[in-house]
């Protein structure tokens, strides 16, 4: 599989606040270099801002970004996820690692559209902006220990703790670990 982070290409499909926080953290910690990241958004102005501010690759084409990447972060709002999954389902996703940050959509939701794909849900909290807080992840059965090690190398520098929990418990984590900390942070 992936021997080194130097050879990894990551796509961020959707670049809202949380995706921006993750991308910024990955670049600030020098976990990956800007040329290893491609971000998509439907507004050209947002793409140009990302390119000039961070030096990453950008595209308005989600399928192209998926095809060029080893790891795909799905960072659209939950209500837009079904449309996105229908759009990208014909990419060669079985060879890629899919990571989603959408709250409230369990792994079975993704499996309906991305048959055979290795899927991981993560729930970061707002404290990743200061490289603190807890991030939870849950994974489909076909996610290998190599995948988990890779995710840990990429995401652990962004938080004080990265925990692997059962998918049935991740919504509770979201309510307690993410939403409540966001209220305190505000």
N, C-alpha and C positions, 0 to 999 in steps of 0.2 A: 504494500500500500504506500503511504506517504512516509518517506524516510526523513525528510527535512522540511521545515517550514519555508525554506528558500524557494522551493519548487511549487508551492501552493498558490492557487489563484482563487479568490473569493469574490462572489457577487453578492451585493446587497440589493434585493428587489424591493424598492420602496425606501425612501430616505427621510423619514420623519425624525422626530426628536430622539427616540431611543436608538434608531439606527445610526444617527449622527454621533451619539454618545459612544456607541460601540466602536465605530470607525475611528473617531478621535482617540479613544483609549488604545486601540490597537496600534495606531501610528505613534502616539506619544510614548508608549512603552517600547516602541521599535520591535514589536512582535512580528510585524510584517512591514514591508515597504509600500509606498503609494502605488507603484506599478503592479503590485500583486492584487489590487482591489479595483473592482468595477462596481459602480453604483448606478441604479436606474431611478428615474422619476419621470412622470408624465409632463412636467413643466420644464422647458428648456432653460429658463432663468435659474431654477434650482440647480440643474446640472452644471451650468457654467459657474455658479457660485462654488459648488463642491470642487470642481476642477481647479479653479483659481486659488481657493483657500487651502485645499489639502493636497493638490497635485495628483489625485487619483484619476483613474479612467472613468468615463461616464458614458451612458447610453440611454436612449429612450426606448430601446428594444429589449424587452425582458428575455425573449427567447435567445437572442444573440448573447446576452450576458450569461445566461445559464449554460449555453454551449461552450463558452470560453472559460468556465470555472470548474473547480474541483469541489468547492463547498458553496452552497447557496443559502444565504440568509433570507428568509421570507419575512419582510418587515412592513407589510401592509396592514391596515386595520382589519379586524375580524370580519366585518361586514363586506369587505372587498376580497377576502381570501378565496372564496369559491370561484369567482371569476378568474383570479390569477392562476389557480390550480388547473382550471380547464385550459387556460392559455398555454401553460408550460408542460402539461402532462405528456406531450409527445417528444420532449427533449430526452436525451439519453440519461435519465435520472437514476437508473439502477447503478450507474458507475459513480454517482456523486453522493455527497452527504448533504442532506437537507436540514437546516436549522430554522425553526420558526420562533418568533417572539410574540405571536398573537395570543392574547389572553382568551380563555374560555373555549378554545377549540381543542378537543382532546386528540390523541394520536389516531384514533379510529376515523376521525373526520378526514385526516390527511391520507390515510391508507385507502380510502374509497377512491381518491383521485390519482394518487401516486403509487400505484400497485408495485410492490417489490422494492420501493425506495427505502433507504436508511434515513429515518426521520428522528430528529431530536427537538424537543420543545425546551426552550429556556425561558426563564422569568428573571430578567435582571431587575434591579431596583434603581431608583434615581441616584444612589450613592456611587454608582460606577463612574460618575463624573469626577469624583475625588478618590477613585481607586479604593473604595471601601464598600461595606455592605455585603450582603449575601446574594448569591445567584443560584437558582435551582435549575436542574435539568432533569428531564425524563426522556427515555428513548424507546424506540420500537425494538422488538426482539432481534432484528437482524443488524442492529448497530453493534459493531465489534469493539473489543477492548482497544484496538488501534484507533478507532474513531474517537472513543472517549479520551484516550491519551492526547490525541490531536486537539480536540475541543478544549481540553484542560490547558494545553500549552497556549492556546489562543486567548481563552477567556479568563483564566485564573489571574493574570496580571491586572485585570480590571476590577477585582473585588477582593475582599479579605477572606471569603469562603465560597467555594463552589461545591454544592451538594447534589448528589444524585438521588432523586426520590421517585416513588411510584407515580405514574401518570394520574391515578385517581386522587392523589393528594396535592397535585400541583396547583389546583384552583384555590385550595385552602391556603397554600403558601402565598399565592398571589394576593389574597385578601389580607393576610397577616403581615407577610414579609415585604410586600411591595406597596400596597395601598396605604397601610398605616404609616410606613416609613416616609412616604411621600407627603402625608399630612404633617408629620413632625418636621420634615425638611422645610415645608412652606412656612 
